Amino acid sequence: MIPNVSSYLSNAMFFSLSSNQISGEIPASICQASLEVLDLSFNNLSGPIPPCLKSMARLRVLNLRRNNLSGQIPHVWRSQGSIPPDDFNSFPESCDLRTFNLNDNKFEGQLPSSLANCTMLEVLDVGNNQLNGGFPPWLGSMSMLRVLVLRYNRFYGPLGSGGTECNLEMLQIIDISFNSFSGVLPKECLSSWKTMMVDEKTAVRNHGDQTLGFGFAFTDNNYQQAVTVTSKGQDMDLVKILIVFTSIDFSNNEFEGEMPDIIGNFTSLNVLNFSSNALEGRIPSSFGNLTNLESLDLSSNKLSGKIPDELAGLSFLAILNLSFNKLVGRIPSGSQFQTFEASSFEGNDGLCGFPLSKNCGIVADTPQNGSILEDELDWILLAVTFSGFLVGIGMVVGPQCFWKKGRKYADELVNKIIAKKCFKCIYKFHHMRK
């Protein structure tokens, strides 16, 4: 358990007991320190978050990820206007939090709306808990938010109804996978994510290899933000979050409708995962503009139409999964597409070509072309029939001119030939058109 450390932390700004297998509850004595960073991640701590954390006005980082903490997330950060008169001296006038990380615990209930007062928040990670409710409408007030992780919870409903709920201009990583979010993908939200629209070259020129974090006053130390993302089919811990890294994961929800073309403007995007939803329509050809994309997963939806040829030009694409949709046509050829296995395209009965075993072959003629071919056969039959008819006429007309007695016989023979040939012609026409 964590001992009484208040006497040792009177002048400390940074306190970390991360990855020490510490058990027990978080002691209230820790709240007496004037810390900027409190990192107790990767332990076996249990119980609730101590309410006294509301007194830590200077706290900028609270990292409690991967413990066994439970209960509801308390309203410990409130603005001055929301503080009851008798509690006025108990709450800070403002919230200076930059990181709020409670990932992989057992918290229940809803996210407290008082977090809206933490307008400087850059990382909000509450993934892998048992939280519920709709998409928090107060998130739109967090203009500095770069990382939003709500994955593996019980959130539901649309992703912002008016657009202001997810107006997050600085957002670079969003993971809301494994929830019950529904409705269409809102263009209003997506069009506000301006950071994702800055191409990587411009981002590198502006930030270099800068990572998401901040320095401390009077020191050269720097606290690095960390987050877990699903990239290339696997969960990956990003110990350092590069400013230029961007990721969208909406997988395993109930989204429907078409994918907006605006997504093609996210030129800095590295990971895009819309798998296991109910999305329909075609894959936008604008996805060909995602030149920095490394992982694209659109599997297990209801997508239709052909795979855009533009996808074959994504030279950095290492992971592609379009399986179990309703896609049709030839799989585009390209140097990058030649590296993908058949499993990337399985479950689409209408697809053909490498790497599938189904060859495209020659596309069958349309019904209109089939009618043209049938008409040509009819004309050939008419020509052959008429030629035979002329030969028969010649055989009897010639002798008729020189043999007077044979006229009667010739007339009868001509009538028989005409009747016979016409019957065959009519029969064959009728038979072929059946």
TORKOL-4160 file (C-alpha; in steps of 0.2 Angstrom, whole numbers, padded with zeros to 4 digits, m for minus):
434
<pt num="1" X="0000" Y="0000" Z="0000"/>
<pt num="2" X="0005" Y="0018" Z="m0002"/>
<pt num="3" X="0012" Y="0025" Z="0014"/>
<pt num="4" X="0009" Y="0043" Z="0021"/>
<pt num="5" X="0020" Y="0053" Z="0010"/>
<pt num="6" X="0014" Y="0070" Z="0013"/>
<pt num="7" X="0029" Y="0075" Z="0023"/>
<pt num="8" X="0040" Y="0070" Z="0009"/>
<pt num="9" X="0030" Y="0079" Z="m0005"/>
<pt num="10" X="0028" Y="0096" Z="0002"/>
<pt num="11" X="0039" Y="0104" Z="m0011"/>
<pt num="12" X="0037" Y="0091" Z="m0025"/>
<pt num="13" X="0029" Y="0093" Z="m0042"/>
<pt num="14" X="0031" Y="0076" Z="m0049"/>
<pt num="15" X="0026" Y="0060" Z="m0040"/>
<pt num="16" X="0026" Y="0043" Z="m0048"/>
<pt num="17" X="0025" Y="0025" Z="m0042"/>
<pt num="18" X="0021" Y="0018" Z="m0059"/>
<pt num="19" X="0023" Y="m0001" Z="m0062"/>
<pt num="20" X="0026" Y="m0006" Z="m0044"/>
<pt num="21" X="0012" Y="m0019" Z="m0041"/>
<pt num="22" X="0006" Y="m0008" Z="m0026"/>
<pt num="23" X="m0011" Y="m0013" Z="m0019"/>
<pt num="24" X="m0023" Y="m0005" Z="m0007"/>
<pt num="25" X="m0032" Y="0012" Z="m0009"/>
<pt num="26" X="m0025" Y="0029" Z="m0014"/>
<pt num="27" X="m0022" Y="0038" Z="0003"/>
<pt num="28" X="m0030" Y="0055" Z="0006"/>
<pt num="29" X="m0013" Y="0061" Z="0013"/>
<pt num="30" X="m0007" Y="0062" Z="m0005"/>
<pt num="31" X="m0019" Y="0077" Z="m0008"/>
<pt num="32" X="m0009" Y="0088" Z="0003"/>
<pt num="33" X="0005" Y="0089" Z="m0009"/>
<pt num="34" X="0006" Y="0103" Z="m0022"/>
<pt num="35" X="0009" Y="0091" Z="m0036"/>
<pt num="36" X="0008" Y="0094" Z="m0055"/>
<pt num="37" X="0010" Y="0076" Z="m0059"/>
<pt num="38" X="0002" Y="0061" Z="m0050"/>
<pt num="39" X="0006" Y="0045" Z="m0059"/>
<pt num="40" X="0001" Y="0029" Z="m0050"/>
<pt num="41" X="m0002" Y="0019" Z="m0066"/>
<pt num="42" X="0001" Y="0000" Z="m0069"/>
<pt num="43" X="m0002" Y="m0005" Z="m0051"/>
<pt num="44" X="m0016" Y="m0015" Z="m0041"/>
<pt num="45" X="m0024" Y="0000" Z="m0033"/>
<pt num="46" X="m0042" Y="m0002" Z="m0028"/>
<pt num="47" X="m0057" Y="0008" Z="m0021"/>
<pt num="48" X="m0063" Y="0025" Z="m0027"/>
<pt num="49" X="m0054" Y="0040" Z="m0032"/>
<pt num="50" X="m0052" Y="0051" Z="m0016"/>
<pt num="51" X="m0063" Y="0066" Z="m0016"/>
<pt num="52" X="m0049" Y="0076" Z="m0009"/>
<pt num="53" X="m0041" Y="0077" Z="m0026"/>
<pt num="54" X="m0052" Y="0092" Z="m0029"/>
<pt num="55" X="m0040" Y="0102" Z="m0018"/>
<pt num="56" X="m0025" Y="0099" Z="m0029"/>
<pt num="57" X="m0027" Y="0115" Z="m0039"/>
<pt num="58" X="m0010" Y="0114" Z="m0048"/>
<pt num="59" X="m0012" Y="0096" Z="m0054"/>
<pt num="60" X="m0009" Y="0095" Z="m0072"/>
<pt num="61" X="m0007" Y="0076" Z="m0075"/>
<pt num="62" X="m0018" Y="0062" Z="m0066"/>
<pt num="63" X="m0013" Y="0045" Z="m0073"/>
<pt num="64" X="m0022" Y="0030" Z="m0064"/>
<pt num="65" X="m0022" Y="0019" Z="m0079"/>
<pt num="66" X="m0022" Y="0000" Z="m0077"/>
<pt num="67" X="m0027" Y="m0002" Z="m0059"/>
<pt num="68" X="m0043" Y="m0010" Z="m0051"/>
<pt num="69" X="m0051" Y="0007" Z="m0046"/>
<pt num="70" X="m0070" Y="0007" Z="m0045"/>
<pt num="71" X="m0085" Y="0017" Z="m0042"/>
<pt num="72" X="m0090" Y="0033" Z="m0051"/>
<pt num="73" X="m0079" Y="0047" Z="m0057"/>
<pt num="74" X="m0082" Y="0061" Z="m0044"/>
<pt num="75" X="m0086" Y="0079" Z="m0048"/>
<pt num="76" X="m0069" Y="0085" Z="m0041"/>
<pt num="77" X="m0066" Y="0099" Z="m0054"/>
<pt num="78" X="m0079" Y="0112" Z="m0054"/>
<pt num="79" X="m0079" Y="0130" Z="m0060"/>
<pt num="80" X="m0083" Y="0144" Z="m0047"/>
<pt num="81" X="m0100" Y="0146" Z="m0053"/>
<pt num="82" X="m0105" Y="0128" Z="m0050"/>
<pt num="83" X="m0098" Y="0128" Z="m0032"/>
<pt num="84" X="m0111" Y="0128" Z="m0018"/>
<pt num="85" X="m0108" Y="0142" Z="m0006"/>
<pt num="86" X="m0104" Y="0131" Z="0009"/>
<pt num="87" X="m0091" Y="0122" Z="m0001"/>
<pt num="88" X="m0083" Y="0137" Z="m0010"/>
<pt num="89" X="m0066" Y="0136" Z="m0001"/>
<pt num="90" X="m0065" Y="0117" Z="m0005"/>
<pt num="91" X="m0064" Y="0118" Z="m0024"/>
<pt num="92" X="m0051" Y="0127" Z="m0035"/>
<pt num="93" X="m0057" Y="0141" Z="m0046"/>
<pt num="94" X="m0050" Y="0133" Z="m0061"/>
<pt num="95" X="m0044" Y="0116" Z="m0068"/>
<pt num="96" X="m0027" Y="0115" Z="m0075"/>
<pt num="97" X="m0027" Y="0097" Z="m0080"/>
<pt num="98" X="m0019" Y="0092" Z="m0096"/>
<pt num="99" X="m0020" Y="0073" Z="m0094"/>
<pt num="100" X="m0034" Y="0063" Z="m0087"/>
<pt num="101" X="m0030" Y="0045" Z="m0089"/>
<pt num="102" X="m0041" Y="0032" Z="m0080"/>
<pt num="103" X="m0039" Y="0018" Z="m0094"/>
<pt num="104" X="m0042" Y="0000" Z="m0089"/>
<pt num="105" X="m0051" Y="0001" Z="m0072"/>
<pt num="106" X="m0068" Y="m0003" Z="m0066"/>
<pt num="107" X="m0077" Y="0014" Z="m0066"/>
<pt num="108" X="m0096" Y="0015" Z="m0068"/>
<pt num="109" X="m0109" Y="0029" Z="m0072"/>
<pt num="110" X="m0106" Y="0044" Z="m0083"/>
<pt num="111" X="m0092" Y="0055" Z="m0086"/>
<pt num="112" X="m0094" Y="0070" Z="m0075"/>
<pt num="113" X="m0099" Y="0086" Z="m0084"/>
<pt num="114" X="m0088" Y="0096" Z="m0073"/>
<pt num="115" X="m0073" Y="0090" Z="m0084"/>
<pt num="116" X="m0079" Y="0104" Z="m0096"/>
<pt num="117" X="m0070" Y="0116" Z="m0085"/>
<pt num="118" X="m0054" Y="0108" Z="m0089"/>
<pt num="119" X="m0052" Y="0118" Z="m0105"/>
<pt num="120" X="m0033" Y="0115" Z="m0106"/>
<pt num="121" X="m0036" Y="0096" Z="m0107"/>
<pt num="122" X="m0026" Y="0087" Z="m0120"/>
<pt num="123" X="m0028" Y="0069" Z="m0116"/>
<pt num="124" X="m0044" Y="0062" Z="m0110"/>
<pt num="125" X="m0043" Y="0043" Z="m0109"/>
<pt num="126" X="m0056" Y="0033" Z="m0100"/>
<pt num="127" X="m0056" Y="0018" Z="m0111"/>
<pt num="128" X="m0059" Y="0000" Z="m0104"/>
<pt num="129" X="m0071" Y="0004" Z="m0090"/>
<pt num="130" X="m0090" Y="0002" Z="m0088"/>
<pt num="131" X="m0095" Y="0020" Z="m0091"/>
<pt num="132" X="m0111" Y="0023" Z="m0100"/>
<pt num="133" X="m0122" Y="0038" Z="m0107"/>
<pt num="134" X="m0122" Y="0047" Z="m0123"/>
<pt num="135" X="m0107" Y="0056" Z="m0132"/>
<pt num="136" X="m0103" Y="0070" Z="m0119"/>
<pt num="137" X="m0110" Y="0086" Z="m0126"/>
<pt num="138" X="m0098" Y="0096" Z="m0116"/>
<pt num="139" X="m0083" Y="0090" Z="m0126"/>
<pt num="140" X="m0085" Y="0104" Z="m0138"/>
<pt num="141" X="m0078" Y="0116" Z="m0126"/>
<pt num="142" X="m0061" Y="0107" Z="m0125"/>
<pt num="143" X="m0052" Y="0117" Z="m0139"/>
<pt num="144" X="m0035" Y="0109" Z="m0134"/>
<pt num="145" X="m0040" Y="0091" Z="m0134"/>
<pt num="146" X="m0029" Y="0080" Z="m0144"/>
<pt num="147" X="m0032" Y="0063" Z="m0138"/>
<pt num="148" X="m0050" Y="0056" Z="m0134"/>
<pt num="149" X="m0051" Y="0038" Z="m0129"/>
<pt num="150" X="m0069" Y="0030" Z="m0125"/>
<pt num="151" X="m0066" Y="0013" Z="m0131"/>
<pt num="152" X="m0073" Y="m0003" Z="m0122"/>
<pt num="153" X="m0087" Y="0006" Z="m0112"/>
<pt num="154" X="m0106" Y="0006" Z="m0114"/>
<pt num="155" X="m0108" Y="0023" Z="m0122"/>
<pt num="156" X="m0123" Y="0024" Z="m0135"/>
<pt num="157" X="m0132" Y="0036" Z="m0146"/>
<pt num="158" X="m0127" Y="0047" Z="m0160"/>
<pt num="159" X="m0110" Y="0055" Z="m0161"/>
<pt num="160" X="m0115" Y="0073" Z="m0159"/>
<pt num="161" X="m0132" Y="0079" Z="m0165"/>
<pt num="162" X="m0128" Y="0097" Z="m0169"/>
<pt num="163" X="m0109" Y="0096" Z="m0172"/>
<pt num="164" X="m0104" Y="0107" Z="m0158"/>
<pt num="165" X="m0102" Y="0092" Z="m0147"/>
<pt num="166" X="m0087" Y="0086" Z="m0157"/>
<pt num="167" X="m0080" Y="0102" Z="m0163"/>
<pt num="168" X="m0062" Y="0097" Z="m0159"/>
<pt num="169" X="m0050" Y="0106" Z="m0170"/>
<pt num="170" X="m0034" Y="0100" Z="m0162"/>
<pt num="171" X="m0040" Y="0082" Z="m0161"/>
<pt num="172" X="m0027" Y="0069" Z="m0168"/>
<pt num="173" X="m0032" Y="0053" Z="m0160"/>
<pt num="174" X="m0050" Y="0047" Z="m0157"/>
<pt num="175" X="m0054" Y="0029" Z="m0152"/>
<pt num="176" X="m0073" Y="0026" Z="m0148"/>
<pt num="177" X="m0072" Y="0008" Z="m0153"/>
<pt num="178" X="m0082" Y="m0006" Z="m0144"/>
<pt num="179" X="m0097" Y="0004" Z="m0139"/>
<pt num="180" X="m0115" Y="0006" Z="m0145"/>
<pt num="181" X="m0114" Y="0023" Z="m0154"/>
<pt num="182" X="m0126" Y="0024" Z="m0169"/>
<pt num="183" X="m0133" Y="0034" Z="m0183"/>
<pt num="184" X="m0123" Y="0042" Z="m0197"/>
<pt num="185" X="m0106" Y="0048" Z="m0197"/>
<pt num="186" X="m0108" Y="0067" Z="m0194"/>
<pt num="187" X="m0100" Y="0078" Z="m0207"/>
<pt num="188" X="m0101" Y="0093" Z="m0196"/>
<pt num="189" X="m0090" Y="0084" Z="m0183"/>
<pt num="190" X="m0078" Y="0077" Z="m0196"/>
<pt num="191" X="m0075" Y="0094" Z="m0205"/>
<pt num="192" X="m0070" Y="0102" Z="m0189"/>
<pt num="193" X="m0055" Y="0091" Z="m0186"/>
<pt num="194" X="m0043" Y="0103" Z="m0194"/>
<pt num="195" X="m0027" Y="0095" Z="m0187"/>
<pt num="196" X="m0030" Y="0079" Z="m0197"/>
<pt num="197" X="m0031" Y="0089" Z="m0213"/>
<pt num="198" X="m0013" Y="0095" Z="m0211"/>
<pt num="199" X="m0002" Y="0085" Z="m0222"/>
<pt num="200" X="0013" Y="0077" Z="m0213"/>
<pt num="201" X="0026" Y="0087" Z="m0222"/>
<pt num="202" X="0018" Y="0103" Z="m0216"/>
<pt num="203" X="0017" Y="0095" Z="m0198"/>
<pt num="204" X="0035" Y="0090" Z="m0198"/>
<pt num="205" X="0040" Y="0107" Z="m0204"/>
<pt num="206" X="0030" Y="0115" Z="m0190"/>
<pt num="207" X="0034" Y="0103" Z="m0176"/>
<pt num="208" X="0048" Y="0092" Z="m0181"/>
<pt num="209" X="0048" Y="0076" Z="m0171"/>
<pt num="210" X="0039" Y="0085" Z="m0156"/>
<pt num="211" X="0029" Y="0074" Z="m0145"/>
<pt num="212" X="0014" Y="0077" Z="m0135"/>
<pt num="213" X="0019" Y="0083" Z="m0118"/>
<pt num="214" X="0024" Y="0098" Z="m0108"/>
<pt num="215" X="0039" Y="0104" Z="m0097"/>
<pt num="216" X="0039" Y="0109" Z="m0079"/>
<pt num="217" X="0044" Y="0127" Z="m0073"/>
<pt num="218" X="0062" Y="0129" Z="m0067"/>
<pt num="219" X="0067" Y="0112" Z="m0074"/>
<pt num="220" X="0072" Y="0103" Z="m0090"/>
<pt num="221" X="0061" Y="0088" Z="m0087"/>
<pt num="222" X="0047" Y="0084" Z="m0099"/>
<pt num="223" X="0032" Y="0073" Z="m0095"/>
<pt num="224" X="0027" Y="0062" Z="m0110"/>
<pt num="225" X="0009" Y="0058" Z="m0114"/>
<pt num="226" X="0005" Y="0040" Z="m0118"/>
<pt num="227" X="m0010" Y="0031" Z="m0125"/>
<pt num="228" X="m0014" Y="0014" Z="m0132"/>
<pt num="229" X="m0021" Y="0013" Z="m0150"/>
<pt num="230" X="m0025" Y="m0001" Z="m0162"/>
<pt num="231" X="m0014" Y="0000" Z="m0176"/>
<pt num="232" X="m0011" Y="m0013" Z="m0190"/>
<pt num="233" X="m0023" Y="m0025" Z="m0181"/>
<pt num="234" X="m0014" Y="m0025" Z="m0164"/>
<pt num="235" X="m0015" Y="m0014" Z="m0148"/>
<pt num="236" X="0000" Y="m0004" Z="m0147"/>
<pt num="237" X="0006" Y="0007" Z="m0132"/>
<pt num="238" X="0012" Y="0024" Z="m0138"/>
<pt num="239" X="0024" Y="0029" Z="m0125"/>
<pt num="240" X="0027" Y="0045" Z="m0134"/>
<pt num="241" X="0014" Y="0052" Z="m0145"/>
<pt num="242" X="0021" Y="0061" Z="m0160"/>
<pt num="243" X="0012" Y="0077" Z="m0164"/>
<pt num="244" X="0011" Y="0071" Z="m0182"/>
<pt num="245" X="0002" Y="0054" Z="m0178"/>
<pt num="246" X="m0016" Y="0053" Z="m0181"/>
<pt num="247" X="m0029" Y="0039" Z="m0179"/>
<pt num="248" X="m0048" Y="0036" Z="m0180"/>
<pt num="249" X="m0056" Y="0021" Z="m0173"/>
<pt num="250" X="m0075" Y="0019" Z="m0174"/>
<pt num="251" X="m0075" Y="0000" Z="m0175"/>
<pt num="252" X="m0087" Y="m0011" Z="m0167"/>
<pt num="253" X="m0102" Y="0001" Z="m0165"/>
<pt num="254" X="m0118" Y="0003" Z="m0174"/>
<pt num="255" X="m0115" Y="0017" Z="m0187"/>
<pt num="256" X="m0124" Y="0017" Z="m0203"/>
<pt num="257" X="m0126" Y="0026" Z="m0219"/>
<pt num="258" X="m0112" Y="0031" Z="m0231"/>
<pt num="259" X="m0094" Y="0036" Z="m0227"/>
<pt num="260" X="m0093" Y="0055" Z="m0230"/>
<pt num="261" X="m0080" Y="0061" Z="m0244"/>
<pt num="262" X="m0073" Y="0073" Z="m0231"/>
<pt num="263" X="m0063" Y="0059" Z="m0224"/>
<pt num="264" X="m0052" Y="0060" Z="m0239"/>
<pt num="265" X="m0046" Y="0077" Z="m0233"/>
<pt num="266" X="m0037" Y="0069" Z="m0218"/>
<pt num="267" X="m0021" Y="0069" Z="m0227"/>
<pt num="268" X="m0011" Y="0066" Z="m0211"/>
<pt num="269" X="m0021" Y="0051" Z="m0206"/>
<pt num="270" X="m0011" Y="0035" Z="m0201"/>
<pt num="271" X="m0024" Y="0023" Z="m0195"/>
<pt num="272" X="m0043" Y="0022" Z="m0201"/>
<pt num="273" X="m0054" Y="0009" Z="m0193"/>
<pt num="274" X="m0073" Y="0008" Z="m0197"/>
<pt num="275" X="m0075" Y="m0011" Z="m0196"/>
<pt num="276" X="m0090" Y="m0020" Z="m0188"/>
<pt num="277" X="m0103" Y="m0007" Z="m0191"/>
<pt num="278" X="m0118" Y="m0006" Z="m0203"/>
<pt num="279" X="m0110" Y="0006" Z="m0216"/>
<pt num="280" X="m0117" Y="0006" Z="m0234"/>
<pt num="281" X="m0113" Y="0013" Z="m0251"/>
<pt num="282" X="m0097" Y="0014" Z="m0260"/>
<pt num="283" X="m0079" Y="0017" Z="m0253"/>
<pt num="284" X="m0076" Y="0035" Z="m0257"/>
<pt num="285" X="m0063" Y="0038" Z="m0271"/>
<pt num="286" X="m0056" Y="0052" Z="m0260"/>
<pt num="287" X="m0048" Y="0039" Z="m0249"/>
<pt num="288" X="m0034" Y="0039" Z="m0262"/>
<pt num="289" X="m0029" Y="0056" Z="m0255"/>
<pt num="290" X="m0024" Y="0048" Z="m0238"/>
<pt num="291" X="m0006" Y="0046" Z="m0243"/>
<pt num="292" X="0001" Y="0043" Z="m0226"/>
<pt num="293" X="m0012" Y="0029" Z="m0222"/>
<pt num="294" X="m0004" Y="0014" Z="m0215"/>
<pt num="295" X="m0019" Y="0004" Z="m0209"/>
<pt num="296" X="m0036" Y="0004" Z="m0217"/>
<pt num="297" X="m0050" Y="m0008" Z="m0210"/>
<pt num="298" X="m0067" Y="m0007" Z="m0217"/>
<pt num="299" X="m0072" Y="m0025" Z="m0214"/>
<pt num="300" X="m0089" Y="m0032" Z="m0209"/>
<pt num="301" X="m0100" Y="m0018" Z="m0216"/>
<pt num="302" X="m0112" Y="m0017" Z="m0230"/>
<pt num="303" X="m0101" Y="m0008" Z="m0242"/>
<pt num="304" X="m0105" Y="m0011" Z="m0261"/>
<pt num="305" X="m0098" Y="m0006" Z="m0278"/>
<pt num="306" X="m0080" Y="m0008" Z="m0284"/>
<pt num="307" X="m0064" Y="m0005" Z="m0274"/>
<pt num="308" X="m0058" Y="0012" Z="m0280"/>
<pt num="309" X="m0042" Y="0011" Z="m0291"/>
<pt num="310" X="m0036" Y="0026" Z="m0281"/>
<pt num="311" X="m0032" Y="0015" Z="m0266"/>
<pt num="312" X="m0019" Y="0006" Z="m0276"/>
<pt num="313" X="m0008" Y="0021" Z="m0275"/>
<pt num="314" X="m0007" Y="0022" Z="m0256"/>
<pt num="315" X="0011" Y="0017" Z="m0255"/>
<pt num="316" X="0012" Y="0017" Z="m0236"/>
<pt num="317" X="m0003" Y="0005" Z="m0234"/>
<pt num="318" X="0003" Y="m0010" Z="m0224"/>
<pt num="319" X="m0013" Y="m0017" Z="m0218"/>
<pt num="320" X="m0029" Y="m0018" Z="m0228"/>
<pt num="321" X="m0045" Y="m0027" Z="m0223"/>
<pt num="322" X="m0061" Y="m0025" Z="m0234"/>
<pt num="323" X="m0068" Y="m0043" Z="m0230"/>
<pt num="324" X="m0086" Y="m0047" Z="m0228"/>
<pt num="325" X="m0094" Y="m0033" Z="m0237"/>
<pt num="326" X="m0104" Y="m0033" Z="m0254"/>
<pt num="327" X="m0090" Y="m0027" Z="m0265"/>
<pt num="328" X="m0089" Y="m0032" Z="m0283"/>
<pt num="329" X="m0078" Y="m0031" Z="m0298"/>
<pt num="330" X="m0059" Y="m0034" Z="m0301"/>
<pt num="331" X="m0047" Y="m0030" Z="m0287"/>
<pt num="332" X="m0036" Y="m0016" Z="m0292"/>
<pt num="333" X="m0018" Y="m0020" Z="m0297"/>
<pt num="334" X="m0003" Y="m0010" Z="m0290"/>
<pt num="335" X="0013" Y="m0013" Z="m0281"/>
<pt num="336" X="0006" Y="m0012" Z="m0264"/>
<pt num="337" X="m0010" Y="m0022" Z="m0267"/>
<pt num="338" X="0001" Y="m0036" Z="m0273"/>
<pt num="339" X="0007" Y="m0038" Z="m0255"/>
<pt num="340" X="m0011" Y="m0041" Z="m0247"/>
<pt num="341" X="m0017" Y="m0059" Z="m0244"/>
<pt num="342" X="m0034" Y="m0066" Z="m0249"/>
<pt num="343" X="m0041" Y="m0064" Z="m0232"/>
<pt num="344" X="m0041" Y="m0045" Z="m0235"/>
<pt num="345" X="m0055" Y="m0047" Z="m0248"/>
<pt num="346" X="m0064" Y="m0063" Z="m0242"/>
<pt num="347" X="m0083" Y="m0063" Z="m0240"/>
<pt num="348" X="m0086" Y="m0052" Z="m0255"/>
<pt num="349" X="m0094" Y="m0064" Z="m0268"/>
<pt num="350" X="m0093" Y="m0052" Z="m0282"/>
<pt num="351" X="m0074" Y="m0049" Z="m0281"/>
<pt num="352" X="m0062" Y="m0057" Z="m0292"/>
<pt num="353" X="m0043" Y="m0056" Z="m0297"/>
<pt num="354" X="m0027" Y="m0058" Z="m0287"/>
<pt num="355" X="m0025" Y="m0063" Z="m0273"/>
<pt num="356" X="m0042" Y="m0072" Z="m0274"/>
<pt num="357" X="m0043" Y="m0089" Z="m0283"/>
<pt num="358" X="m0058" Y="m0082" Z="m0293"/>
<pt num="359" X="m0053" Y="m0076" Z="m0310"/>
<pt num="360" X="m0062" Y="m0062" Z="m0318"/>
<pt num="361" X="m0062" Y="m0069" Z="m0335"/>
<pt num="362" X="m0072" Y="m0061" Z="m0349"/>
<pt num="363" X="m0087" Y="m0051" Z="m0343"/>
<pt num="364" X="m0103" Y="m0058" Z="m0351"/>
<pt num="365" X="m0112" Y="m0048" Z="m0364"/>
<pt num="366" X="m0127" Y="m0038" Z="m0358"/>
<pt num="367" X="m0144" Y="m0043" Z="m0363"/>
<pt num="368" X="m0144" Y="m0030" Z="m0377"/>
<pt num="369" X="m0129" Y="m0038" Z="m0385"/>
<pt num="370" X="m0136" Y="m0055" Z="m0383"/>
<pt num="371" X="m0151" Y="m0049" Z="m0393"/>
<pt num="372" X="m0140" Y="m0042" Z="m0407"/>
<pt num="373" X="m0131" Y="m0059" Z="m0408"/>
<pt num="374" X="m0148" Y="m0068" Z="m0410"/>
<pt num="375" X="m0153" Y="m0056" Z="m0424"/>
<pt num="376" X="m0137" Y="m0060" Z="m0433"/>
<pt num="377" X="m0141" Y="m0079" Z="m0432"/>
<pt num="378" X="m0159" Y="m0076" Z="m0438"/>
<pt num="379" X="m0152" Y="m0067" Z="m0454"/>
<pt num="380" X="m0140" Y="m0081" Z="m0457"/>
<pt num="381" X="m0154" Y="m0093" Z="m0456"/>
<pt num="382" X="m0165" Y="m0083" Z="m0468"/>
<pt num="383" X="m0150" Y="m0082" Z="m0481"/>
<pt num="384" X="m0147" Y="m0101" Z="m0481"/>
<pt num="385" X="m0166" Y="m0104" Z="m0483"/>
<pt num="386" X="m0168" Y="m0092" Z="m0497"/>
<pt num="387" X="m0153" Y="m0099" Z="m0506"/>
<pt num="388" X="m0161" Y="m0116" Z="m0505"/>
<pt num="389" X="m0177" Y="m0109" Z="m0511"/>
<pt num="390" X="m0169" Y="m0101" Z="m0527"/>
<pt num="391" X="m0160" Y="m0117" Z="m0531"/>
<pt num="392" X="m0176" Y="m0126" Z="m0531"/>
<pt num="393" X="m0184" Y="m0113" Z="m0542"/>
<pt num="394" X="m0170" Y="m0115" Z="m0554"/>
<pt num="395" X="m0172" Y="m0134" Z="m0555"/>
<pt num="396" X="m0190" Y="m0133" Z="m0561"/>
<pt num="397" X="m0192" Y="m0116" Z="m0570"/>
<pt num="398" X="m0178" Y="m0120" Z="m0582"/>
<pt num="399" X="m0186" Y="m0136" Z="m0589"/>
<pt num="400" X="m0203" Y="m0127" Z="m0589"/>
<pt num="401" X="m0197" Y="m0115" Z="m0603"/>
<pt num="402" X="m0193" Y="m0130" Z="m0614"/>
<pt num="403" X="m0205" Y="m0143" Z="m0609"/>
<pt num="404" X="m0223" Y="m0138" Z="m0612"/>
<pt num="405" X="m0230" Y="m0154" Z="m0604"/>
<pt num="406" X="m0221" Y="m0151" Z="m0588"/>
<pt num="407" X="m0228" Y="m0134" Z="m0583"/>
<pt num="408" X="m0242" Y="m0142" Z="m0573"/>
<pt num="409" X="m0230" Y="m0153" Z="m0564"/>
<pt num="410" X="m0218" Y="m0138" Z="m0561"/>
<pt num="411" X="m0232" Y="m0128" Z="m0554"/>
<pt num="412" X="m0236" Y="m0141" Z="m0542"/>
<pt num="413" X="m0218" Y="m0144" Z="m0537"/>
<pt num="414" X="m0215" Y="m0125" Z="m0534"/>
<pt num="415" X="m0230" Y="m0124" Z="m0523"/>
<pt num="416" X="m0224" Y="m0139" Z="m0512"/>
<pt num="417" X="m0206" Y="m0132" Z="m0511"/>
<pt num="418" X="m0213" Y="m0115" Z="m0505"/>
<pt num="419" X="m0224" Y="m0123" Z="m0492"/>
<pt num="420" X="m0210" Y="m0134" Z="m0486"/>
<pt num="421" X="m0197" Y="m0120" Z="m0485"/>
<pt num="422" X="m0208" Y="m0108" Z="m0477"/>
<pt num="423" X="m0214" Y="m0120" Z="m0463"/>
<pt num="424" X="m0196" Y="m0124" Z="m0459"/>
<pt num="425" X="m0192" Y="m0106" Z="m0458"/>
<pt num="426" X="m0206" Y="m0101" Z="m0447"/>
<pt num="427" X="m0203" Y="m0116" Z="m0436"/>
<pt num="428" X="m0184" Y="m0112" Z="m0434"/>
<pt num="429" X="m0188" Y="m0094" Z="m0430"/>
<pt num="430" X="m0200" Y="m0099" Z="m0417"/>
<pt num="431" X="m0189" Y="m0112" Z="m0409"/>
<pt num="432" X="m0174" Y="m0100" Z="m0408"/>
<pt num="433" X="m0184" Y="m0086" Z="m0400"/>
<pt num="434" X="m0189" Y="m0098" Z="m0386"/>
